[in-house]
Amino acid sequence: HSSTFASFAGKGGESSGEPAKVMDGGGGDSPEKDDGGMRTSASVGAPANGRLDRGAAIIPDRGAGRSGLLPSRLRAVLAVQSRTLRLFLSTPATRTPCVVIYVACLGGSLHHAVTSYFYLKVGATSVDIGRIGFVQSVGGLVGGPLVGAALDSVGPWRPISVTAAACAGGCLLRGLSSSVPSLLAAAVLLGAGNNLWTAVLGHLVKSFPPGMRSEVLSGFGVQTSVIQLCGRAAFPLVEYGLLNWAGVADNLLRYRVHMA
């Protein structure tokens, strides 16, 4: 819109007291004035002559700019997450632990779809599956405080190495299991390996200034969640490749490949 002008007509150059008309760029009356996303209470349902009351309250247009608000926020979030990822991978002290946890997240999410089917194929009952999950949960609960104490006393590398080895060994033993006792033994190792997440996150928090703590925590959570989501989404492709390209027709054998 072009600039609007209010003209007052009166005798001797004085204002007649009449309200101003809002003129559009073409010289005609405009029933609504768009002023940077603001509108007056008279702009909705304004009379045909386009007159506006002098006392009309200014009301923010809630729809103005909303379409550009979400993309700007999304861009800001993506920029923060990208910066955090680069920070994790460019810092020598955090690069290897982050790569380890990314691989663990990807591998753990790939077999998520067939875990229960694998247990049933090996011979476990629903009660046995519950016991296996209980053993893994206890390992995480007991090991968490121990990992935290180890981070403070001996540094990050020993607890990260131990938990990563337990996670890898548990996955391998579970994939090779042929009985419920061997599944329970693998669950013990996996319970200890679950503390890998605690060890890596604790190390990340201690590796950067306290002012970056919220960014580190959110970055770790977002990155691991995205990798897990990608792993679950990739499962159909891996299953298709094993079945049609590698020719693995036996269900249990395919499950073992996924679990290991």
C-alpha positions in Angstrom: 0.0 0.0 0.0 1.1 3.5 -0.6 1.3 6.1 2.1 -2.1 7.4 3.3 -2.9 10.9 4.0 -5.6 12.4 6.1 -7.1 15.6 4.9 -9.2 17.8 7.1 -11.4 20.5 5.6 -12.5 23.5 7.5 -13.0 27.2 7.4 -9.9 29.2 7.7 -7.7 26.2 7.5 -9.1 24.7 10.8 -10.1 21.1 11.1 -13.8 20.4 10.7 -13.6 17.6 13.3 -14.6 14.9 10.8 -12.7 11.6 11.0 -10.1 11.0 8.4 -10.7 8.8 5.4 -8.1 6.1 4.7 -7.3 6.2 1.0 -5.7 3.4 -0.9 -3.0 3.8 -3.6 -5.6 4.1 -6.3 -7.5 7.0 -4.7 -10.4 4.9 -3.6 -11.6 4.1 -0.1 -10.1 1.0 1.5 -12.1 -0.9 4.1 -9.1 -2.4 5.7 -5.6 -1.1 6.4 -2.7 -3.5 6.6 0.0 -2.0 8.8 2.8 -4.6 9.3 0.5 -7.3 10.6 -1.5 -4.9 12.8 -5.2 -4.1 12.3 -7.8 -2.0 14.1 -10.9 -3.2 15.6 -12.8 -1.4 13.0 -11.1 -3.1 10.1 -13.2 -6.2 10.5 -16.6 -5.6 9.1 -15.8 -1.9 8.4 -18.5 0.2 6.7 -18.4 0.6 3.0 -17.3 4.3 3.3 -14.1 3.1 4.8 -14.3 5.5 7.8 -12.5 4.4 10.9 -13.3 5.5 14.5 -10.7 7.6 16.1 -10.9 5.5 19.3 -10.5 2.1 17.5 -8.2 -0.1 19.5 -5.1 -1.6 17.8 -5.4 -5.4 17.7 -2.4 -7.6 16.7 -3.2 -9.7 13.7 -2.6 -13.2 15.1 -2.3 -14.7 11.6 0.3 -12.3 10.4 3.8 -13.8 10.3 2.7 -17.1 11.7 3.6 -18.9 8.5 7.2 -17.7 8.8 7.4 -18.3 12.6 7.7 -22.1 12.6 10.3 -22.3 9.9 12.5 -19.8 11.7 12.2 -21.7 14.9 12.9 -25.0 13.1 16.0 -23.5 11.5 17.2 -22.3 14.8 16.8 -25.8 16.4 18.5 -27.4 13.4 21.4 -25.0 13.6 21.9 -25.7 17.4 21.8 -29.4 16.8 24.2 -29.2 13.9 26.6 -27.1 15.9 26.4 -29.6 18.8 27.1 -32.6 16.5 30.1 -30.9 15.0 31.3 -30.0 18.5 31.0 -33.6 19.7 32.9 -35.0 16.7 35.6 -32.3 16.4 36.6 -32.5 20.1 39.2 -35.3 20.5 38.1 -36.2 24.0 34.5 -36.8 22.9 34.8 -38.1 19.3 35.4 -41.8 20.0 32.8 -42.1 22.8 30.2 -40.5 20.6 31.0 -42.8 17.6 30.7 -45.8 20.0 27.3 -44.7 21.3 26.1 -43.9 17.8 27.0 -47.4 16.6 25.3 -48.9 19.7 22.1 -46.9 19.1 22.0 -48.0 15.5 22.6 -51.7 16.2 20.2 -51.8 19.1 17.4 -50.3 17.0 17.9 -52.5 14.0 17.0 -55.7 15.9 14.1 -54.1 17.9 11.4 -55.5 15.5 12.5 -59.1 15.9 13.7 -59.4 19.5 10.6 -61.0 20.9 10.3 -63.4 17.9 13.9 -64.4 18.4 13.3 -65.2 22.0 10.3 -67.3 21.2 12.2 -69.2 18.4 15.0 -70.0 20.9 12.4 -71.5 23.2 11.7 -68.8 25.7 8.2 -68.3 27.1 6.5 -65.0 27.8 7.5 -65.4 31.5 11.1 -66.0 30.4 11.1 -62.9 28.2 9.9 -60.9 31.3 12.7 -62.3 33.4 15.3 -61.4 30.7 14.0 -57.8 30.6 14.1 -57.7 34.4 17.7 -58.8 34.5 18.7 -56.1 32.0 16.9 -53.4 34.0 18.5 -54.4 37.3 21.9 -54.2 35.6 21.2 -50.7 34.5 19.9 -49.6 37.9 22.8 -51.1 39.8 25.5 -50.0 37.3 24.4 -46.4 37.0 25.8 -45.2 40.3 28.9 -47.3 39.9 29.6 -45.7 36.5 29.1 -42.2 37.9 31.5 -42.9 40.7 34.1 -44.4 38.3 33.8 -41.3 36.1 34.8 -39.2 39.1 37.6 -41.5 40.4 39.3 -43.1 37.4 38.2 -40.9 34.5 36.0 -41.6 31.5 37.9 -44.2 29.5 37.8 -47.2 31.8 34.0 -47.1 32.5 33.3 -46.4 28.8 35.5 -49.2 27.7 34.0 -51.7 30.2 30.4 -50.9 29.4 31.1 -50.9 25.6 32.7 -54.3 25.8 29.8 -55.6 27.9 27.3 -54.3 25.4 29.1 -55.8 22.4 29.7 -59.1 24.2 26.1 -59.3 25.4 24.8 -58.7 21.9 27.1 -61.4 20.4 26.2 -63.9 23.1 22.5 -63.2 22.7 22.7 -63.7 19.0 24.4 -67.1 19.4 22.1 -68.3 22.3 20.2 -71.5 21.9 18.6 -71.8 25.3 17.0 -69.7 28.0 20.0 -69.9 30.4 22.3 -68.5 27.7 19.8 -65.7 27.1 19.8 -64.8 30.8 23.6 -64.8 30.8 23.6 -62.4 27.8 21.0 -60.3 29.7 23.5 -59.9 32.5 26.1 -58.5 30.1 23.6 -56.3 28.4 22.5 -54.9 31.7 26.0 -53.8 32.4 26.3 -52.6 28.8 23.2 -50.4 29.2 25.3 -48.1 31.4 27.3 -47.1 28.3 24.8 -44.4 27.7 25.3 -43.1 31.3 29.1 -43.2 30.9 29.1 -41.3 27.6 26.6 -38.7 28.7 28.4 -38.1 31.9 31.7 -37.7 30.0 30.1 -35.3 27.6 28.7 -33.1 30.4 32.0 -32.9 32.1 33.9 -32.2 28.9 32.3 -28.8 28.2 31.6 -25.7 30.2 28.7 -25.6 32.6 27.0 -23.0 30.5 26.7 -25.5 27.7 25.1 -28.2 29.8 21.6 -27.8 28.4 22.8 -27.8 24.8 24.9 -30.9 25.5 22.1 -32.8 27.1 19.6 -31.9 24.4 22.1 -32.6 21.6 22.9 -36.1 23.0 19.2 -36.9 23.4 18.2 -35.7 19.9 21.2 -37.4 18.2 20.6 -40.8 19.8 16.9 -40.6 19.2 17.4 -39.7 15.5 19.8 -42.6 15.0 17.5 -45.0 16.7 14.7 -43.9 14.5 16.8 -44.3 11.4 17.8 -47.8 12.6 14.2 -48.9 13.0 13.3 -47.4 9.6 16.2 -49.3 8.0 15.1 -52.7 9.3 12.9 -53.5 6.4 15.8 -52.9 4.0 18.1 -55.1 5.9 15.5 -57.8 6.2 14.8 -57.6 2.5 18.6 -57.8 1.7 19.1 -60.9 3.9 16.1 -62.6 2.5 16.3 -61.8 -1.2 20.0 -60.9 -1.8 21.8 -63.0 0.7 19.3 -65.9 0.4 18.9 -66.4 4.1 15.5 -68.2 4.1 15.7 -69.5 7.7 13.9 -67.1 10.0 15.9 -68.0 13.1 19.2 -67.5 11.2 18.0 -64.0 10.0 17.0 -63.2 13.6 20.5 -64.2 14.8 22.1 -61.8 12.3 19.9 -59.0 13.5 20.5 -59.7 17.2 24.2 -60.0 16.9 
